[in-house]
Amino acid sequence: MEDQAEKLREIMKRKKDPAGAPKNTSVKQNVRPPNRARVITVTSGKGGVGKTNLSVNMALAFARLGKKVIVMDADLGLANVNVMLNMIPKYNLYHVIKKQKTIREILVETEYGISIVAGASGFSQIANMGEEDRKDFISELDTLSNADIIIIDTSAGVSSNVLDFIAAADDAVIITTPEPTAITDAYGIIKIIATEYDSLNVGLKLVVNRAKGAAQAKNVADRMINITGQFLNLKVEYLGFIYDDVSVPHAVLRQKPFMVVDPKCKASICVQHIVERMDRNRSGESTGFSGMFKKLFGSSSEKGRGA
């Protein structure tokens, strides 16, 4: 009742002052500062666990919350994001690094309300860039400052490229399945993160995919969280699970996101719940797109300091 009365008083206050109350700098405004898109890396310890599917469908779920979303395909080997969306981008980050194209020229708008940036061989060129080229590249990335969410779909496994993207992000979503090999590999990538980086300022989050139900998924998550806390002294947050749903492989065959093919299927509802939880629990200042690459350029110096 008190909450309801408080809401009524607020409504009456607005009626008395239709032009709006004077600005109060002490009141928090839900306004994202410039160049501060939230960077979310999606990764896995092994291939075939649904990493790209989660990346694309998370993007759609964020878009449904009114966010401007960009998905970057950072898989150097397979352009799975393109395949899943039935798209073939003509240009990628390599063309931006070589100053043949601007970042906006390689940005591909999709019919689903999200945008795609193809990484391809561009990432292998970043490490060899000189200081001036790096500055120009970061300045170019600032043109995407109007994005709210940037989702990085990494390669599977524990390459230095994957680890650098995890360390540079605001949030790292690690996806696994209830299969023992997937759980072992997911723990392995978390262990390497803990070993390689002395100070890690990233929220590690876990999603259990292809679960038969909530109980099975929670059992997997509890085991992961307990062993990472006990042996690695790392906090991992359990975001939720995705049902083992026949709608998912059907959508893959059609080269469409399952949230588009069947927005009311169990898998779609699970992803929407996961994204809504992430949106509610956002904390701290975001890295931003250019900030992520600044951290990437400096990440190699952070590795192995404790060795």
Phi and psi in degrees as GROMACS dihedral restraints (atoms count N, CA, C in turn):
[ dihedral_restraints ]
;  ai    aj    ak    al  type     phi  dphi    fc
    3     4     5     6     1   -63.4    20    10
    4     5     6     7     1   -40.2    20    10
    6     7     8     9     1   -62.8    20    10
    7     8     9    10     1   -42.7    20    10
    9    10    11    12     1   -64.5    20    10
   10    11    12    13     1   -42.0    20    10
   12    13    14    15     1   -62.6    20    10
   13    14    15    16     1   -39.0    20    10
   15    16    17    18     1   -63.2    20    10
   16    17    18    19     1   -40.3    20    10
   18    19    20    21     1   -64.1    20    10
   19    20    21    22     1   -39.7    20    10
   21    22    23    24     1   -63.7    20    10
   22    23    24    25     1   -42.1    20    10
   24    25    26    27     1   -61.7    20    10
   25    26    27    28     1   -39.1    20    10
   27    28    29    30     1   -64.6    20    10
   28    29    30    31     1   -40.0    20    10
   30    31    32    33     1   -63.9    20    10
   31    32    33    34     1   -42.9    20    10
   33    34    35    36     1   -65.0    20    10
   34    35    36    37     1   -36.8    20    10
   36    37    38    39     1   -63.0    20    10
   37    38    39    40     1   -40.1    20    10
   39    40    41    42     1   -67.1    20    10
   40    41    42    43     1   -36.0    20    10
   42    43    44    45     1   -65.4    20    10
   43    44    45    46     1   -35.1    20    10
   45    46    47    48     1   -72.9    20    10
   46    47    48    49     1   -25.1    20    10
   48    49    50    51     1  -128.8    20    10
   49    50    51    52     1    72.2    20    10
   51    52    53    54     1   -63.2    20    10
   52    53    54    55     1   -25.3    20    10
   54    55    56    57     1   -74.8    20    10
   55    56    57    58     1   -11.0    20    10
   57    58    59    60     1   101.4    20    10
   58    59    60    61     1   147.6    20    10
   60    61    62    63     1   -71.3    20    10
   61    62    63    64     1   155.1    20    10
   63    64    65    66     1   -62.7    20    10
   64    65    66    67     1   152.2    20    10
   66    67    68    69     1   -62.8    20    10
   67    68    69    70     1   136.4    20    10
   69    70    71    72     1  -126.8    20    10
   70    71    72    73     1   110.6    20    10
   72    73    74    75     1   -69.8    20    10
   73    74    75    76     1   -13.8    20    10
   75    76    77    78     1   -81.1    20    10
   76    77    78    79     1   -14.5    20    10
   78    79    80    81     1   -88.6    20    10
   79    80    81    82     1   128.8    20    10
   81    82    83    84     1   -70.5    20    10
   82    83    84    85     1   130.4    20    10
   84    85    86    87     1  -105.4    20    10
   85    86    87    88     1   136.2    20    10
   87    88    89    90     1   -83.3    20    10
   88    89    90    91     1    62.6    20    10
   90    91    92    93     1  -120.3    20    10
   91    92    93    94     1   125.5    20    10
   93    94    95    96     1   -75.8    20    10
   94    95    96    97     1   126.4    20    10
   96    97    98    99     1   -63.9    20    10
   97    98    99   100     1   157.1    20    10
   99   100   101   102     1   -62.6    20    10
  100   101   102   103     1   149.2    20    10
  102   103   104   105     1    61.6    20    10
  103   104   105   106     1    29.2    20    10
  105   106   107   108     1  -129.1    20    10
  106   107   108   109     1    48.1    20    10
  108   109   110   111     1   -62.9    20    10
  109   110   111   112     1   145.6    20    10
  111   112   113   114     1   -79.2    20    10
  112   113   114   115     1   123.1    20    10
  114   115   116   117     1  -101.8    20    10
  115   116   117   118     1   120.5    20    10
  117   118   119   120     1  -119.5    20    10
  118   119   120   121     1   119.0    20    10
  120   121   122   123     1   -94.7    20    10
  121   122   123   124     1   132.5    20    10
  123   124   125   126     1  -112.2    20    10
  124   125   126   127     1   124.3    20    10
  126   127   128   129     1  -144.3    20    10
  127   128   129   130     1   171.0    20    10
  129   130   131   132     1  -153.0    20    10
  130   131   132   133     1   158.5    20    10
  132   133   134   135     1   -76.7    20    10
  133   134   135   136     1   -22.5    20    10
  135   136   137   138     1  -145.1    20    10
  136   137   138   139     1   163.1    20    10
  138   139   140   141     1   -79.6    20    10
  139   140   141   142     1   164.0    20    10
  141   142   143   144     1    81.4    20    10
  142   143   144   145     1    14.8    20    10
  144   145   146   147     1  -103.4    20    10
  145   146   147   148     1    -0.7    20    10
  147   148   149   150     1   102.8    20    10
  148   149   150   151     1    22.3    20    10
  150   151   152   153     1   -62.3    20    10
  151   152   153   154     1   -51.6    20    10
  153   154   155   156     1   -67.1    20    10
  154   155   156   157     1   -38.4    20    10
  156   157   158   159     1   -58.8    20    10
  157   158   159   160     1   -43.1    20    10
  159   160   161   162     1   -65.5    20    10
  160   161   162   163     1   -43.4    20    10
  162   163   164   165     1   -57.5    20    10
  163   164   165   166     1   -49.6    20    10
  165   166   167   168     1   -67.5    20    10
  166   167   168   169     1   -44.7    20    10
  168   169   170   171     1   -74.7    20    10
  169   170   171   172     1   -29.5    20    10
  171   172   173   174     1   -62.2    20    10
  172   173   174   175     1   -40.4    20    10
  174   175   176   177     1   -59.7    20    10
  175   176   177   178     1   -44.5    20    10
  177   178   179   180     1   -64.0    20    10
  178   179   180   181     1   -39.3    20    10
  180   181   182   183     1   -65.6    20    10
  181   182   183   184     1   -40.1    20    10
  183   184   185   186     1   -64.8    20    10
  184   185   186   187     1   -40.4    20    10
  186   187   188   189     1   -61.0    20    10
  187   188   189   190     1   -34.9    20    10
  189   190   191   192     1   -68.3    20    10
  190   191   192   193     1   -19.0    20    10
  192   193   194   195     1   -88.9    20    10
  193   194   195   196     1     7.1    20    10
  195   196   197   198     1    89.3    20    10
  196   197   198   199     1    13.2    20    10
  198   199   200   201     1   -89.3    20    10
  199   200   201   202     1   148.2    20    10
  201   202   203   204     1   -90.4    20    10
  202   203   204   205     1   117.9    20    10
  204   205   206   207     1  -121.5    20    10
  205   206   207   208     1   137.9    20    10
  207   208   209   210     1  -122.4    20    10
  208   209   210   211     1   132.8    20    10
  210   211   212   213     1  -107.4    20    10
  211   212   213   214     1   126.6    20    10
  213   214   215   216     1  -109.5    20    10
  214   215   216   217     1   125.0    20    10
  216   217   218   219     1   -85.9    20    10
  217   218   219   220     1   104.1    20    10
  219   220   221   222     1  -102.7    20    10
  220   221   222   223     1    16.0    20    10
  222   223   224   225     1   -81.9    20    10
  223   224   225   226     1   113.0    20    10
  225   226   227   228     1   -70.9    20    10
  226   227   228   229     1   -23.0    20    10
  228   229   230   231     1   -94.0    20    10
  229   230   231   232     1   -56.2    20    10
  231   232   233   234     1  -117.0    20    10
  232   233   234   235     1   127.9    20    10
  234   235   236   237     1   -87.0    20    10
  235   236   237   238     1    69.7    20    10
  237   238   239   240     1   -68.8    20    10
  238   239   240   241     1   -31.5    20    10
  240   241   242   243     1   -61.5    20    10
  241   242   243   244     1   -44.9    20    10
  243   244   245   246     1   -60.8    20    10
  244   245   246   247     1   -43.8    20    10
  246   247   248   249     1   -64.2    20    10
  247   248   249   250     1   -43.2    20    10
  249   250   251   252     1   -64.6    20    10
  250   251   252   253     1   -30.9    20    10
  252   253   254   255     1   -99.3    20    10
  253   254   255   256     1     5.0    20    10
  255   256   257   258     1    55.7    20    10
  256   257   258   259     1    49.1    20    10
  258   259   260   261     1  -130.5    20    10
  259   260   261   262     1   151.2    20    10
  261   262   263   264     1  -130.9    20    10
  262   263   264   265     1    90.1    20    10
  264   265   266   267     1   -63.5    20    10
  265   266   267   268     1   139.2    20    10
  267   268   269   270     1   -77.4    20    10
  268   269   270   271     1   -30.0    20    10
  270   271   272   273     1  -129.0    20    10
  271   272   273   274     1   158.2    20    10
  273   274   275   276     1  -142.5    20    10
  274   275   276   277     1  -170.8    20    10
  276   277   278   279     1   -61.4    20    10
  277   278   279   280     1   -25.5    20    10
  279   280   281   282     1   -56.3    20    10
  280   281   282   283     1   -41.5    20    10
  282   283   284   285     1   -69.6    20    10
  283   284   285   286     1   -28.1    20    10
  285   286   287   288     1   -73.6    20    10
  286   287   288   289     1   -44.0    20    10
  288   289   290   291     1   -60.8    20    10
  289   290   291   292     1   -38.3    20    10
  291   292   293   294     1   -83.5    20    10
  292   293   294   295     1     3.5    20    10
  294   295   296   297     1    61.1    20    10
  295   296   297   298     1    29.8    20    10
  297   298   299   300     1   -89.1    20    10
  298   299   300   301     1   -25.5    20    10
  300   301   302   303     1  -140.7    20    10
  301   302   303   304     1   156.7    20    10
  303   304   305   306     1   -88.7    20    10
  304   305   306   307     1   164.6    20    10
  306   307   308   309     1   -62.1    20    10
  307   308   309   310     1   -34.3    20    10
  309   310   311   312     1   -71.6    20    10
  310   311   312   313     1   -26.1    20    10
  312   313   314   315     1   -74.5    20    10
  313   314   315   316     1   -22.9    20    10
  315   316   317   318     1   -97.5    20    10
  316   317   318   319     1    -7.1    20    10
  318   319   320   321     1   -73.4    20    10
  319   320   321   322     1   124.0    20    10
  321   322   323   324     1  -109.3    20    10
  322   323   324   325     1   121.2    20    10
  324   325   326   327     1   -80.8    20    10
  325   326   327   328     1   139.2    20    10
  327   328   329   330     1  -106.1    20    10
  328   329   330   331     1   167.8    20    10
  330   331   332   333     1   -74.7    20    10
  331   332   333   334     1    -4.2    20    10
  333   334   335   336     1  -101.7    20    10
  334   335   336   337     1     6.8    20    10
  336   337   338   339     1    85.3    20    10
  337   338   339   340     1    13.0    20    10
  339   340   341   342     1  -124.1    20    10
  340   341   342   343     1   163.1    20    10
  342   343   344   345     1  -116.3    20    10
  343   344   345   346     1   155.4    20    10
  345   346   347   348     1  -123.7    20    10
  346   347   348   349     1   137.2    20    10
  348   349   350   351     1  -119.9    20    10
  349   350   351   352     1   120.2    20    10
  351   352   353   354     1   -81.6    20    10
  352   353   354   355     1   130.3    20    10
  354   355   356   357     1   -90.4    20    10
  355   356   357   358     1   -54.1    20    10
  357   358   359   360     1    46.7    20    10
  358   359   360   361     1  -134.4    20    10
  360   361   362   363     1   -75.4    20    10
  361   362   363   364     1    -4.4    20    10
  363   364   365   366     1   -58.8    20    10
  364   365   366   367     1   -36.4    20    10
  366   367   368   369     1   -67.3    20    10
  367   368   369   370     1   -31.0    20    10
  369   370   371   372     1   -69.4    20    10
  370   371   372   373     1   -18.1    20    10
  372   373   374   375     1   -88.0    20    10
  373   374   375   376     1   -19.2    20    10
  375   376   377   378     1   -62.5    20    10
  376   377   378   379     1   -42.3    20    10
  378   379   380   381     1   -62.0    20    10
  379   380   381   382     1   -24.8    20    10
  381   382   383   384     1   -95.3    20    10
  382   383   384   385     1     5.1    20    10
  384   385   386   387     1   -75.6    20    10
  385   386   387   388     1   142.4    20    10
  387   388   389   390     1   -76.9    20    10
  388   389   390   391     1   171.8    20    10
  390   391   392   393     1   -60.5    20    10
  391   392   393   394     1   -45.5    20    10
  393   394   395   396     1   -65.9    20    10
  394   395   396   397     1   -40.9    20    10
  396   397   398   399     1   -64.0    20    10
  397   398   399   400     1   -36.3    20    10
  399   400   401   402     1   -64.8    20    10
  400   401   402   403     1   -43.4    20    10
  402   403   404   405     1   -61.9    20    10
  403   404   405   406     1   -43.7    20    10
  405   406   407   408     1   -63.3    20    10
  406   407   408   409     1   -40.0    20    10
  408   409   410   411     1   -64.7    20    10
  409   410   411   412     1   -45.4    20    10
  411   412   413   414     1   -65.0    20    10
  412   413   414   415     1   -39.2    20    10
  414   415   416   417     1   -62.0    20    10
  415   416   417   418     1   -38.5    20    10
  417   418   419   420     1   -65.1    20    10
  418   419   420   421     1   -37.9    20    10
  420   421   422   423     1   -66.1    20    10
  421   422   423   424     1   -26.8    20    10
  423   424   425   426     1   -62.6    20    10
  424   425   426   427     1   -17.5    20    10
  426   427   428   429     1   -69.3    20    10
  427   428   429   430     1   -12.3    20    10
  429   430   431   432     1   -98.0    20    10
  430   431   432   433     1    21.4    20    10
  432   433   434   435     1   -67.6    20    10
  433   434   435   436     1   -11.5    20    10
  435   436   437   438     1   -84.7    20    10
  436   437   438   439     1    -0.7    20    10
  438   439   440   441     1   -75.5    20    10
  439   440   441   442     1   146.5    20    10
  441   442   443   444     1   -93.1    20    10
  442   443   444   445     1   -39.8    20    10
  444   445   446   447     1  -131.6    20    10
  445   446   447   448     1   133.0    20    10
  447   448   449   450     1  -122.9    20    10
  448   449   450   451     1   119.5    20    10
  450   451   452   453     1  -106.3    20    10
  451   452   453   454     1   124.6    20    10
  453   454   455   456     1  -103.5    20    10
  454   455   456   457     1   115.6    20    10
  456   457   458   459     1   -92.6    20    10
  457   458   459   460     1   104.6    20    10
  459   460   461   462     1   -85.5    20    10
  460   461   462   463     1   172.6    20    10
  462   463   464   465     1   -68.2    20    10
  463   464   465   466     1   157.7    20    10
  465   466   467   468     1   -78.8    20    10
  466   467   468   469     1   154.0    20    10
  468   469   470   471     1   100.4    20    10
  469   470   471   472     1  -164.5    20    10
  471   472   473   474     1  -122.8    20    10
  472   473   474   475     1    39.8    20    10
  474   475   476   477     1   -69.0    20    10
  475   476   477   478     1   162.1    20    10
  477   478   479   480     1   -62.6    20    10
  478   479   480   481     1   -31.8    20    10
  480   481   482   483     1   -60.9    20    10
  481   482   483   484     1   -45.8    20    10
  483   484   485   486     1   -64.4    20    10
  484   485   486   487     1   -46.5    20    10
  486   487   488   489     1   -61.8    20    10
  487   488   489   490     1   -39.3    20    10
  489   490   491   492     1   -64.4    20    10
  490   491   492   493     1   -40.4    20    10
  492   493   494   495     1   -66.3    20    10
  493   494   495   496     1   -37.1    20    10
  495   496   497   498     1   -63.7    20    10
  496   497   498   499     1   -46.2    20    10
  498   499   500   501     1   -67.1    20    10
  499   500   501   502     1   -26.8    20    10
  501   502   503   504     1   -89.5    20    10
  502   503   504   505     1   -10.5    20    10
  504   505   506   507     1   -85.3    20    10
  505   506   507   508     1   168.7    20    10
  507   508   509   510     1   -80.5    20    10
  508   509   510   511     1   -40.4    20    10
  510   511   512   513     1  -134.2    20    10
  511   512   513   514     1   140.4    20    10
  513   514   515   516     1  -118.6    20    10
  514   515   516   517     1   113.2    20    10
  516   517   518   519     1   -95.1    20    10
  517   518   519   520     1   116.5    20    10
  519   520   521   522     1  -102.6    20    10
  520   521   522   523     1   122.7    20    10
  522   523   524   525     1  -106.0    20    10
  523   524   525   526     1   137.0    20    10
  525   526   527   528     1  -139.1    20    10
  526   527   528   529     1   176.8    20    10
  528   529   530   531     1  -125.5    20    10
  529   530   531   532     1   171.3    20    10
  531   532   533   534     1   -69.4    20    10
  532   533   534   535     1    -7.4    20    10
  534   535   536   537     1   -63.2    20    10
  535   536   537   538     1   136.8    20    10
  537   538   539   540     1   -55.9    20    10
  538   539   540   541     1   -39.6    20    10
  540   541   542   543     1   -66.2    20    10
  541   542   543   544     1   -37.7    20    10
  543   544   545   546     1   -68.0    20    10
  544   545   546   547     1   -40.0    20    10
  546   547   548   549     1   -64.1    20    10
  547   548   549   550     1   -44.6    20    10
  549   550   551   552     1   -61.1    20    10
  550   551   552   553     1   -43.5    20    10
  552   553   554   555     1   -69.3    20    10
  553   554   555   556     1   -35.1    20    10
  555   556   557   558     1   -65.5    20    10
  556   557   558   559     1   -43.1    20    10
  558   559   560   561     1   -63.1    20    10
  559   560   561   562     1   -37.7    20    10
  561   562   563   564     1   -60.9    20    10
  562   563   564   565     1   -41.8    20    10
  564   565   566   567     1   -69.9    20    10
  565   566   567   568     1   -34.9    20    10
  567   568   569   570     1   -66.3    20    10
  568   569   570   571     1   -40.2    20    10
  570   571   572   573     1   -63.5    20    10
  571   572   573   574     1   -41.6    20    10
  573   574   575   576     1   -67.0    20    10
  574   575   576   577     1   -38.2    20    10
  576   577   578   579     1   -58.3    20    10
  577   578   579   580     1   -45.8    20    10
  579   580   581   582     1   -64.1    20    10
  580   581   582   583     1   -34.5    20    10
  582   583   584   585     1   -77.8    20    10
  583   584   585   586     1   -40.6    20    10
  585   586   587   588     1   -78.1    20    10
  586   587   588   589     1   -31.7    20    10
  588   589   590   591     1  -114.8    20    10
  589   590   591   592     1   122.2    20    10
  591   592   593   594     1   -66.6    20    10
  592   593   594   595     1   -46.7    20    10
  594   595   596   597     1  -127.9    20    10
  595   596   597   598     1   116.1    20    10
  597   598   599   600     1  -113.4    20    10
  598   599   600   601     1   113.9    20    10
  600   601   602   603     1  -106.9    20    10
  601   602   603   604     1    68.1    20    10
  603   604   605   606     1  -147.0    20    10
  604   605   606   607     1   142.6    20    10
  606   607   608   609     1   -83.9    20    10
  607   608   609   610     1   112.4    20    10
  609   610   611   612     1   -85.3    20    10
  610   611   612   613     1   125.8    20    10
  612   613   614   615     1  -130.4    20    10
  613   614   615   616     1   147.6    20    10
  615   616   617   618     1  -119.0    20    10
  616   617   618   619     1   134.5    20    10
  618   619   620   621     1  -124.3    20    10
  619   620   621   622     1   130.8    20    10
  621   622   623   624     1  -100.6    20    10
  622   623   624   625     1   117.8    20    10
  624   625   626   627     1   -99.8    20    10
  625   626   627   628     1   157.5    20    10
  627   628   629   630     1    56.7    20    10
  628   629   630   631     1    40.3    20    10
  630   631   632   633     1   -85.8    20    10
  631   632   633   634     1   148.5    20    10
  633   634   635   636     1   -75.8    20    10
  634   635   636   637     1   -22.1    20    10
  636   637   638   639     1  -178.5    20    10
  637   638   639   640     1   178.2    20    10
  639   640   641   642     1   -63.7    20    10
  640   641   642   643     1   -38.4    20    10
  642   643   644   645     1   -64.7    20    10
  643   644   645   646     1   -45.2    20    10
  645   646   647   648     1   -62.5    20    10
  646   647   648   649     1   -44.2    20    10
  648   649   650   651     1   -63.5    20    10
  649   650   651   652     1   -42.7    20    10
  651   652   653   654     1   -65.9    20    10
  652   653   654   655     1   -35.4    20    10
  654   655   656   657     1   -62.1    20    10
  655   656   657   658     1   -43.7    20    10
  657   658   659   660     1   -63.7    20    10
  658   659   660   661     1   -46.2    20    10
  660   661   662   663     1   -63.5    20    10
  661   662   663   664     1   -43.3    20    10
  663   664   665   666     1   -61.3    20    10
  664   665   666   667     1   -41.2    20    10
  666   667   668   669     1   -62.5    20    10
  667   668   669   670     1   -45.6    20    10
  669   670   671   672     1   -62.4    20    10
  670   671   672   673     1   -47.5    20    10
  672   673   674   675     1   -65.1    20    10
  673   674   675   676     1   -39.7    20    10
  675   676   677   678     1   -66.4    20    10
  676   677   678   679     1   -44.8    20    10
  678   679   680   681     1   -74.0    20    10
  679   680   681   682     1   -33.6    20    10
  681   682   683   684     1   -70.1    20    10
  682   683   684   685     1   -35.6    20    10
  684   685   686   687     1   -70.5    20    10
  685   686   687   688     1   -40.9    20    10
  687   688   689   690     1   -74.1    20    10
  688   689   690   691     1   -44.8    20    10
  690   691   692   693     1   -99.4    20    10
  691   692   693   694     1   -23.8    20    10
  693   694   695   696     1  -114.0    20    10
  694   695   696   697     1    -9.6    20    10
  696   697   698   699     1    56.3    20    10
  697   698   699   700     1    39.4    20    10
  699   700   701   702     1  -118.1    20    10
  700   701   702   703     1   140.4    20    10
  702   703   704   705     1   -93.9    20    10
  703   704   705   706     1   125.5    20    10
  705   706   707   708     1  -119.8    20    10
  706   707   708   709     1   128.1    20    10
  708   709   710   711     1   -95.2    20    10
  709   710   711   712     1   133.4    20    10
  711   712   713   714     1   -85.3    20    10
  712   713   714   715     1   114.8    20    10
  714   715   716   717     1   -83.9    20    10
  715   716   717   718     1   -34.7    20    10
  717   718   719   720     1   148.6    20    10
  718   719   720   721     1  -170.4    20    10
  720   721   722   723     1  -132.8    20    10
  721   722   723   724     1   165.9    20    10
  723   724   725   726     1  -124.9    20    10
  724   725   726   727     1   127.8    20    10
  726   727   728   729     1   -61.4    20    10
  727   728   729   730     1   149.0    20    10
  729   730   731   732     1   -73.9    20    10
  730   731   732   733     1    99.9    20    10
  732   733   734   735     1  -122.2    20    10
  733   734   735   736     1   129.2    20    10
  735   736   737   738     1   -64.8    20    10
  736   737   738   739     1   -19.1    20    10
  738   739   740   741     1   -65.4    20    10
  739   740   741   742     1   -26.3    20    10
  741   742   743   744     1   -68.1    20    10
  742   743   744   745     1   -55.8    20    10
  744   745   746   747     1   -63.4    20    10
  745   746   747   748     1   -30.8    20    10
  747   748   749   750     1   -62.9    20    10
  748   749   750   751     1   -41.8    20    10
  750   751   752   753     1   -67.5    20    10
  751   752   753   754     1   -38.1    20    10
  753   754   755   756     1   -60.8    20    10
  754   755   756   757     1   -42.6    20    10
  756   757   758   759     1   -62.8    20    10
  757   758   759   760     1   -31.2    20    10
  759   760   761   762     1   -86.6    20    10
  760   761   762   763     1    -2.5    20    10
  762   763   764   765     1    55.9    20    10
  763   764   765   766     1    46.2    20    10
  765   766   767   768     1  -136.2    20    10
  766   767   768   769     1   150.8    20    10
  768   769   770   771     1   -64.6    20    10
  769   770   771   772     1   141.4    20    10
  771   772   773   774     1   -66.9    20    10
  772   773   774   775     1   -21.8    20    10
  774   775   776   777     1   -71.4    20    10
  775   776   777   778     1   -18.5    20    10
  777   778   779   780     1   -89.1    20    10
  778   779   780   781     1   -44.8    20    10
  780   781   782   783     1   -65.1    20    10
  781   782   783   784     1   -44.1    20    10
  783   784   785   786     1  -145.2    20    10
  784   785   786   787     1    83.1    20    10
  786   787   788   789     1   -64.7    20    10
  787   788   789   790     1   -13.9    20    10
  789   790   791   792     1  -106.5    20    10
  790   791   792   793     1     7.1    20    10
  792   793   794   795     1   -72.2    20    10
  793   794   795   796     1   165.2    20    10
  795   796   797   798     1   -59.8    20    10
  796   797   798   799     1   -40.9    20    10
  798   799   800   801     1   -64.3    20    10
  799   800   801   802     1   -41.7    20    10
  801   802   803   804     1   -62.9    20    10
  802   803   804   805     1   -44.0    20    10
  804   805   806   807     1   -64.0    20    10
  805   806   807   808     1   -39.5    20    10
  807   808   809   810     1   -61.8    20    10
  808   809   810   811     1   -46.3    20    10
  810   811   812   813     1   -64.2    20    10
  811   812   813   814     1   -40.3    20    10
  813   814   815   816     1   -62.3    20    10
  814   815   816   817     1   -40.2    20    10
  816   817   818   819     1   -64.5    20    10
  817   818   819   820     1   -41.2    20    10
  819   820   821   822     1   -60.9    20    10
  820   821   822   823     1   -46.0    20    10
  822   823   824   825     1   -67.9    20    10
  823   824   825   826     1   -40.3    20    10
  825   826   827   828     1   -62.8    20    10
  826   827   828   829     1   -36.7    20    10
  828   829   830   831     1   -66.2    20    10
  829   830   831   832     1   -42.9    20    10
  831   832   833   834     1   -62.1    20    10
  832   833   834   835     1   -40.3    20    10
  834   835   836   837     1   -66.4    20    10
  835   836   837   838     1   -38.4    20    10
  837   838   839   840     1   -69.5    20    10
  838   839   840   841     1   -37.7    20    10
  840   841   842   843     1   -94.8    20    10
  841   842   843   844     1    14.1    20    10
  843   844   845   846     1   -62.0    20    10
  844   845   846   847     1   133.4    20    10
  846   847   848   849     1  -143.0    20    10
  847   848   849   850     1   150.5    20    10
  849   850   851   852     1    79.0    20    10
  850   851   852   853     1   174.9    20    10
  852   853   854   855     1   -87.4    20    10
  853   854   855   856     1   136.9    20    10
  855   856   857   858     1   -78.4    20    10
  856   857   858   859     1   159.4    20    10
  858   859   860   861     1   -71.5    20    10
  859   860   861   862     1   -43.8    20    10
  861   862   863   864     1    82.7    20    10
  862   863   864   865     1   160.1    20    10
  864   865   866   867     1   -64.9    20    10
  865   866   867   868     1   -51.5    20    10
  867   868   869   870     1   -67.4    20    10
  868   869   870   871     1   -35.0    20    10
  870   871   872   873     1   -62.9    20    10
  871   872   873   874     1   -35.6    20    10
  873   874   875   876     1   -61.1    20    10
  874   875   876   877     1   -44.4    20    10
  876   877   878   879     1   -71.7    20    10
  877   878   879   880     1   -29.7    20    10
  879   880   881   882     1   -61.5    20    10
  880   881   882   883     1   -42.9    20    10
  882   883   884   885     1   -66.9    20    10
  883   884   885   886     1   -36.5    20    10
  885   886   887   888     1   -61.5    20    10
  886   887   888   889     1   -42.8    20    10
  888   889   890   891     1   -64.6    20    10
  889   890   891   892     1   -30.2    20    10
  891   892   893   894     1   -98.0    20    10
  892   893   894   895     1    -1.4    20    10
  894   895   896   897     1   -67.7    20    10
  895   896   897   898     1   -31.9    20    10
  897   898   899   900     1   -64.4    20    10
  898   899   900   901     1   -28.9    20    10
  900   901   902   903     1   -75.1    20    10
  901   902   903   904     1   -17.6    20    10
  903   904   905   906     1   -85.7    20    10
  904   905   906   907     1   -18.0    20    10
  906   907   908   909     1   -75.2    20    10
  907   908   909   910     1   141.6    20    10
  909   910   911   912     1    71.2    20    10
  910   911   912   913     1    11.3    20    10
  912   913   914   915     1   -65.8    20    10
  913   914   915   916     1   -30.0    20    10
  915   916   917   918     1   -84.6    20    10
  916   917   918   919     1    -2.3    20    10
